[in-house]
Amino acid sequence: MTKPEYIYGMNSVAEMLRRGKRKIAKILVSKNESARANEIFRIARH
């Protein structure tokens, strides 16, 4: 995966969490497993 796609993916996860689409966000995170994904979840909750 290229870096722009990775950044876009993380932004999409954060945006979906804000909109309450937690199931979709979890699917994206599972496809893009990384330590930073957990950081995005923490940031999005606040």
mmCIF file as gemmi writes it, N, C-alpha and C atoms, coordinates in Angstrom:
data_model
loop_
_atom_site.group_PDB
_atom_site.id
_atom_site.type_symbol
_atom_site.label_atom_id
_atom_site.label_alt_id
_atom_site.label_comp_id
_atom_site.label_asym_id
_atom_site.label_entity_id
_atom_site.label_seq_id
_atom_site.pdbx_PDB_ins_code
_atom_site.Cartn_x
_atom_site.Cartn_y
_atom_site.Cartn_z
_atom_site.occupancy
_atom_site.B_iso_or_equiv
_atom_site.pdbx_formal_charge
_atom_site.auth_seq_id
_atom_site.auth_asym_id
_atom_site.pdbx_PDB_model_num
ATOM 1 N N . MET Axp A 1 ? 0.853 -1.2 0 1 0 ? 1 A 1
ATOM 2 C CA . MET Axp A 1 ? 0 0 0 1 0 ? 1 A 1
ATOM 3 C C . MET Axp A 1 ? 0.888 1.249 0 1 0 ? 1 A 1
ATOM 4 N N . THR Axp A 2 ? 0.535 2.215 -0.823 1 0 ? 2 A 1
ATOM 5 C CA . THR Axp A 2 ? 1.321 3.448 -0.883 1 0 ? 2 A 1
ATOM 6 C C . THR Axp A 2 ? 0.969 4.35 0.29 1 0 ? 2 A 1
ATOM 7 N N . LYS Axp A 3 ? 1.828 5.289 0.564 1 0 ? 3 A 1
ATOM 8 C CA . LYS Axp A 3 ? 1.621 6.152 1.73 1 0 ? 3 A 1
ATOM 9 C C . LYS Axp A 3 ? 0.348 7.007 1.613 1 0 ? 3 A 1
ATOM 10 N N . PRO Axp A 4 ? 0.066 7.653 0.472 1 0 ? 4 A 1
ATOM 11 C CA . PRO Axp A 4 ? -1.184 8.428 0.353 1 0 ? 4 A 1
ATOM 12 C C . PRO Axp A 4 ? -2.418 7.581 0.627 1 0 ? 4 A 1
ATOM 13 N N . GLU Axp A 5 ? -2.442 6.342 0.142 1 0 ? 5 A 1
ATOM 14 C CA . GLU Axp A 5 ? -3.583 5.468 0.392 1 0 ? 5 A 1
ATOM 15 C C . GLU Axp A 5 ? -3.703 5.168 1.872 1 0 ? 5 A 1
ATOM 16 N N . TYR Axp A 6 ? -2.551 4.982 2.528 1 0 ? 6 A 1
ATOM 17 C CA . TYR Axp A 6 ? -2.565 4.698 3.964 1 0 ? 6 A 1
ATOM 18 C C . TYR Axp A 6 ? -3.143 5.879 4.736 1 0 ? 6 A 1
ATOM 19 N N . ILE Axp A 7 ? -2.687 7.082 4.405 1 0 ? 7 A 1
ATOM 20 C CA . ILE Axp A 7 ? -3.175 8.281 5.088 1 0 ? 7 A 1
ATOM 21 C C . ILE Axp A 7 ? -4.673 8.444 4.848 1 0 ? 7 A 1
ATOM 22 N N . TYR Axp A 8 ? -5.102 8.269 3.599 1 0 ? 8 A 1
ATOM 23 C CA . TYR Axp A 8 ? -6.521 8.389 3.273 1 0 ? 8 A 1
ATOM 24 C C . TYR Axp A 8 ? -7.334 7.363 4.057 1 0 ? 8 A 1
ATOM 25 N N . GLY Axp A 9 ? -6.797 6.148 4.162 1 0 ? 9 A 1
ATOM 26 C CA . GLY Axp A 9 ? -7.493 5.095 4.888 1 0 ? 9 A 1
ATOM 27 C C . GLY Axp A 9 ? -7.69 5.452 6.352 1 0 ? 9 A 1
ATOM 28 N N . MET Axp A 10 ? -6.639 5.984 6.994 1 0 ? 10 A 1
ATOM 29 C CA . MET Axp A 10 ? -6.744 6.357 8.399 1 0 ? 10 A 1
ATOM 30 C C . MET Axp A 10 ? -7.741 7.494 8.582 1 0 ? 10 A 1
ATOM 31 N N . ASN Axp A 11 ? -7.715 8.466 7.661 1 0 ? 11 A 1
ATOM 32 C CA . ASN Axp A 11 ? -8.677 9.567 7.748 1 0 ? 11 A 1
ATOM 33 C C . ASN Axp A 11 ? -10.102 9.044 7.589 1 0 ? 11 A 1
ATOM 34 N N . SER Axp A 12 ? -10.285 8.079 6.712 1 0 ? 12 A 1
ATOM 35 C CA . SER Axp A 12 ? -11.621 7.517 6.503 1 0 ? 12 A 1
ATOM 36 C C . SER Axp A 12 ? -12.121 6.837 7.764 1 0 ? 12 A 1
ATOM 37 N N . VAL Axp A 13 ? -11.213 6.117 8.449 1 0 ? 13 A 1
ATOM 38 C CA . VAL Axp A 13 ? -11.596 5.438 9.69 1 0 ? 13 A 1
ATOM 39 C C . VAL Axp A 13 ? -12.035 6.462 10.724 1 0 ? 13 A 1
ATOM 40 N N . ALA Axp A 14 ? -11.264 7.521 10.898 1 0 ? 14 A 1
ATOM 41 C CA . ALA Axp A 14 ? -11.607 8.554 11.88 1 0 ? 14 A 1
ATOM 42 C C . ALA Axp A 14 ? -12.935 9.203 11.531 1 0 ? 14 A 1
ATOM 43 N N . GLU Axp A 15 ? -13.149 9.471 10.249 1 0 ? 15 A 1
ATOM 44 C CA . GLU Axp A 15 ? -14.397 10.104 9.809 1 0 ? 15 A 1
ATOM 45 C C . GLU Axp A 15 ? -15.596 9.194 10.068 1 0 ? 15 A 1
ATOM 46 N N . MET Axp A 16 ? -15.443 7.901 9.789 1 0 ? 16 A 1
ATOM 47 C CA . MET Axp A 16 ? -16.548 6.962 10.011 1 0 ? 16 A 1
ATOM 48 C C . MET Axp A 16 ? -16.854 6.818 11.493 1 0 ? 16 A 1
ATOM 49 N N . LEU Axp A 17 ? -15.802 6.875 12.331 1 0 ? 17 A 1
ATOM 50 C CA . LEU Axp A 17 ? -16.041 6.806 13.779 1 0 ? 17 A 1
ATOM 51 C C . LEU Axp A 17 ? -16.84 8.022 14.23 1 0 ? 17 A 1
ATOM 52 N N . ARG Axp A 18 ? -16.508 9.2 13.692 1 0 ? 18 A 1
ATOM 53 C CA . ARG Axp A 18 ? -17.253 10.412 14.049 1 0 ? 18 A 1
ATOM 54 C C . ARG Axp A 18 ? -18.716 10.294 13.636 1 0 ? 18 A 1
ATOM 55 N N . ARG Axp A 19 ? -18.964 9.641 12.515 1 0 ? 19 A 1
ATOM 56 C CA . ARG Axp A 19 ? -20.34 9.502 12.022 1 0 ? 19 A 1
ATOM 57 C C . ARG Axp A 19 ? -21.061 8.31 12.643 1 0 ? 19 A 1
ATOM 58 N N . GLY Axp A 20 ? -20.344 7.574 13.51 1 0 ? 20 A 1
ATOM 59 C CA . GLY Axp A 20 ? -20.971 6.441 14.195 1 0 ? 20 A 1
ATOM 60 C C . GLY Axp A 20 ? -20.991 5.158 13.384 1 0 ? 20 A 1
ATOM 61 N N . LYS Axp A 21 ? -20.204 5.112 12.307 1 0 ? 21 A 1
ATOM 62 C CA . LYS Axp A 21 ? -20.164 3.897 11.476 1 0 ? 21 A 1
ATOM 63 C C . LYS Axp A 21 ? -19.029 2.993 11.964 1 0 ? 21 A 1
ATOM 64 N N . ARG Axp A 22 ? -19.179 2.516 13.201 1 0 ? 22 A 1
ATOM 65 C CA . ARG Axp A 22 ? -18.101 1.778 13.848 1 0 ? 22 A 1
ATOM 66 C C . ARG Axp A 22 ? -17.806 0.449 13.151 1 0 ? 22 A 1
ATOM 67 N N . LYS Axp A 23 ? -18.839 -0.25 12.658 1 0 ? 23 A 1
ATOM 68 C CA . LYS Axp A 23 ? -18.615 -1.539 11.999 1 0 ? 23 A 1
ATOM 69 C C . LYS Axp A 23 ? -17.767 -1.376 10.753 1 0 ? 23 A 1
ATOM 70 N N . ILE Axp A 24 ? -18.075 -0.366 9.941 1 0 ? 24 A 1
ATOM 71 C CA . ILE Axp A 24 ? -17.303 -0.115 8.723 1 0 ? 24 A 1
ATOM 72 C C . ILE Axp A 24 ? -15.874 0.252 9.084 1 0 ? 24 A 1
ATOM 73 N N . ALA Axp A 25 ? -15.721 1.076 10.117 1 0 ? 25 A 1
ATOM 74 C CA . ALA Axp A 25 ? -14.389 1.489 10.546 1 0 ? 25 A 1
ATOM 75 C C . ALA Axp A 25 ? -13.569 0.286 10.986 1 0 ? 25 A 1
ATOM 76 N N . LYS Axp A 26 ? -14.194 -0.64 11.707 1 0 ? 26 A 1
ATOM 77 C CA . LYS Axp A 26 ? -13.476 -1.835 12.155 1 0 ? 26 A 1
ATOM 78 C C . LYS Axp A 26 ? -13.022 -2.677 10.966 1 0 ? 26 A 1
ATOM 79 N N . ILE Axp A 27 ? -13.85 -2.748 9.923 1 0 ? 27 A 1
ATOM 80 C CA . ILE Axp A 27 ? -13.469 -3.499 8.73 1 0 ? 27 A 1
ATOM 81 C C . ILE Axp A 27 ? -12.234 -2.856 8.082 1 0 ? 27 A 1
ATOM 82 N N . LEU Axp A 28 ? -12.246 -1.526 7.969 1 0 ? 28 A 1
ATOM 83 C CA . LEU Axp A 28 ? -11.099 -0.841 7.38 1 0 ? 28 A 1
ATOM 84 C C . LEU Axp A 28 ? -9.846 -1.074 8.201 1 0 ? 28 A 1
ATOM 85 N N . VAL Axp A 29 ? -9.986 -1.015 9.515 1 0 ? 29 A 1
ATOM 86 C CA . VAL Axp A 29 ? -8.817 -1.209 10.382 1 0 ? 29 A 1
ATOM 87 C C . VAL Axp A 29 ? -8.297 -2.637 10.256 1 0 ? 29 A 1
ATOM 88 N N . SER Axp A 30 ? -9.198 -3.611 10.18 1 0 ? 30 A 1
ATOM 89 C CA . SER Axp A 30 ? -8.769 -5.006 10.077 1 0 ? 30 A 1
ATOM 90 C C . SER Axp A 30 ? -8.011 -5.236 8.764 1 0 ? 30 A 1
ATOM 91 N N . LYS Axp A 31 ? -8.393 -4.527 7.709 1 0 ? 31 A 1
ATOM 92 C CA . LYS Axp A 31 ? -7.669 -4.629 6.434 1 0 ? 31 A 1
ATOM 93 C C . LYS Axp A 31 ? -6.316 -3.944 6.518 1 0 ? 31 A 1
ATOM 94 N N . ASN Axp A 32 ? -6.216 -2.947 7.372 1 0 ? 32 A 1
ATOM 95 C CA . ASN Axp A 32 ? -5.011 -2.116 7.434 1 0 ? 32 A 1
ATOM 96 C C . ASN Axp A 32 ? -4.45 -2.158 8.853 1 0 ? 32 A 1
ATOM 97 N N . GLU Axp A 33 ? -4.199 -3.384 9.333 1 0 ? 33 A 1
ATOM 98 C CA . GLU Axp A 33 ? -3.755 -3.556 10.712 1 0 ? 33 A 1
ATOM 99 C C . GLU Axp A 33 ? -2.433 -2.836 10.952 1 0 ? 33 A 1
ATOM 100 N N . SER Axp A 34 ? -2.424 -1.989 11.967 1 0 ? 34 A 1
ATOM 101 C CA . SER Axp A 34 ? -1.2 -1.274 12.318 1 0 ? 34 A 1
ATOM 102 C C . SER Axp A 34 ? -1.325 -0.677 13.702 1 0 ? 34 A 1
ATOM 103 N N . ALA Axp A 35 ? -0.216 -0.306 14.281 1 0 ? 35 A 1
ATOM 104 C CA . ALA Axp A 35 ? -0.235 0.314 15.608 1 0 ? 35 A 1
ATOM 105 C C . ALA Axp A 35 ? -0.914 1.676 15.55 1 0 ? 35 A 1
ATOM 106 N N . ARG Axp A 36 ? -0.779 2.371 14.425 1 0 ? 36 A 1
ATOM 107 C CA . ARG Axp A 36 ? -1.375 3.703 14.311 1 0 ? 36 A 1
ATOM 108 C C . ARG Axp A 36 ? -2.896 3.654 14.288 1 0 ? 36 A 1
ATOM 109 N N . ALA Axp A 37 ? -3.465 2.552 13.858 1 0 ? 37 A 1
ATOM 110 C CA . ALA Axp A 37 ? -4.923 2.43 13.837 1 0 ? 37 A 1
ATOM 111 C C . ALA Axp A 37 ? -5.489 2.619 15.242 1 0 ? 37 A 1
ATOM 112 N N . ASN Axp A 38 ? -4.815 2.06 16.228 1 0 ? 38 A 1
ATOM 113 C CA . ASN Axp A 38 ? -5.275 2.225 17.611 1 0 ? 38 A 1
ATOM 114 C C . ASN Axp A 38 ? -5.2 3.684 18.042 1 0 ? 38 A 1
ATOM 115 N N . GLU Axp A 39 ? -4.185 4.393 17.576 1 0 ? 39 A 1
ATOM 116 C CA . GLU Axp A 39 ? -4.072 5.822 17.894 1 0 ? 39 A 1
ATOM 117 C C . GLU Axp A 39 ? -5.256 6.588 17.312 1 0 ? 39 A 1
ATOM 118 N N . ILE Axp A 40 ? -5.648 6.237 16.085 1 0 ? 40 A 1
ATOM 119 C CA . ILE Axp A 40 ? -6.779 6.907 15.437 1 0 ? 40 A 1
ATOM 120 C C . ILE Axp A 40 ? -8.056 6.677 16.247 1 0 ? 40 A 1
ATOM 121 N N . PHE Axp A 41 ? -8.26 5.442 16.731 1 0 ? 41 A 1
ATOM 122 C CA . PHE Axp A 41 ? -9.446 5.169 17.543 1 0 ? 41 A 1
ATOM 123 C C . PHE Axp A 41 ? -9.447 6.038 18.788 1 0 ? 41 A 1
ATOM 124 N N . ARG Axp A 42 ? -8.281 6.166 19.42 1 0 ? 42 A 1
ATOM 125 C CA . ARG Axp A 42 ? -8.188 6.975 20.643 1 0 ? 42 A 1
ATOM 126 C C . ARG Axp A 42 ? -8.497 8.434 20.336 1 0 ? 42 A 1
ATOM 127 N N . ILE Axp A 43 ? -7.931 8.953 19.242 1 0 ? 43 A 1
ATOM 128 C CA . ILE Axp A 43 ? -8.149 10.357 18.88 1 0 ? 43 A 1
ATOM 129 C C . ILE Axp A 43 ? -9.626 10.587 18.541 1 0 ? 43 A 1
ATOM 130 N N . ALA Axp A 44 ? -10.216 9.668 17.79 1 0 ? 44 A 1
ATOM 131 C CA . ALA Axp A 44 ? -11.591 9.847 17.326 1 0 ? 44 A 1
ATOM 132 C C . ALA Axp A 44 ? -12.589 9.816 18.486 1 0 ? 44 A 1
ATOM 133 N N . ARG Axp A 45 ? -12.255 9.108 19.562 1 0 ? 45 A 1
ATOM 134 C CA . ARG Axp A 45 ? -13.181 9.022 20.695 1 0 ? 45 A 1
ATOM 135 C C . ARG Axp A 45 ? -13.273 10.334 21.448 1 0 ? 45 A 1
ATOM 136 N N . HIS Axp A 46 ? -12.2 11.119 21.414 1 0 ? 46 A 1
ATOM 137 C CA . HIS Axp A 46 ? -12.183 12.377 22.184 1 0 ? 46 A 1
ATOM 138 C C . HIS Axp A 46 ? -12.882 13.509 21.444 1 0 ? 46 A 1
